[in-house]
Amino acid sequence: MAYDNLFEPVKMGSQTLKNRIIMAPLTRLRSVEPGDVPTALAGEYYSQRAAGAGLVIAEATQVSFQAKGYAGAPGLHTLDQTTAWKVIVDDVHSKGGKIVIQLWHTGLVAHKSVQPDGEAPISASAVKVSARTSLRDSDNQAIRVDTTPPRPATAEEIQQVIADFAHATKCAQQAGFDGVEVHGAHGYLLHQFWVEQTNQRDDEFGGSRENRGRLTLAVIDACVEAWDSDHIGVRVSPQGTFNSVEAGYDEDDNIWLIEQINKRDLMYLHLSEPDWAGGTPYNDGFRQRIRDAFDNTIIAAGGYTAEKAVRNVSAGYIDAVAFGRDYIANPDLAERIRQDAPLNKQHPDSFYGGGAQGYTDYPFLDQA
């Protein structure tokens, strides 16, 4: 079999994954509003994919009502949300799967209409970028709109963000998740503090790389304290442009940040590579520098094919690969890779919002 190494078990902290094929976190915007509660349909969606995947990483989920940027994205900070997620987690576990949840604060990638009291969203600084987000129309369908210009987070709000990530981590533990992934990528709040374009602060959270990385590391530390390092992962996008937040291609600063993350002994580092968003691909030298900087499991995502996955796992740059849009369209993606079988056609018009169509109705191999 051409893809044998993708089907070898791999360690994730003290846990063992049955293979190296991961379902990436995928925003689907199908939660119930108000309340941002995931639905039973989400349980079907995730459990369909859990039987084959080594790990499911659930969609980006807000840690507070202020963290919300997209209409229809779920939360994990209230009792109703936690209860709903527990049902979903139980569905996944019943299929023999493992699932972690990605926690985020969207920062400037938000619209005032989804913010508490209609306030402008917070960011590191009042830097407006040409980002867009999703709201819902009168038919409950996702529509794209320009974001609301942000305001600088106050010192008190920064501390609240840290506390909110810790609280959501505790909720994830209560819901039975196998861990949490801190979203420090893609131009969302933690990334906005890291990137010089969006961080023009002159306090202890701005200026030097030590200051710009302070919020990401403080959030990680708070999540570790809330659970433990063995159940906390982090996603970063070290290079490229995401949501109009331009991170550039500096290697040294990003290797420094990964080295600081490595000191926390987390269960994994999840890299979102820039080429899926039109950026310049990583070179092998940078891949090796990341590998040298991080001791535990490395997951990579971003326009991966099975062939690219085999290459980078075989080279030792990474330990596992997260597939995104291919997992939307193929609930049995791992088996299709195993058999080198054709993939279902994707239907981007149903990626965001809606119901079962384009969500739980993609056929399995034996139904095609």
Summary of the structure (lengths in Angstrom):
residues: 368
radius of gyration: 19.0
end to end distance: 22.5
largest distance: 59.0
contacts: 1346
relative contact order: 0.15
helix: 37%
strand: 20%
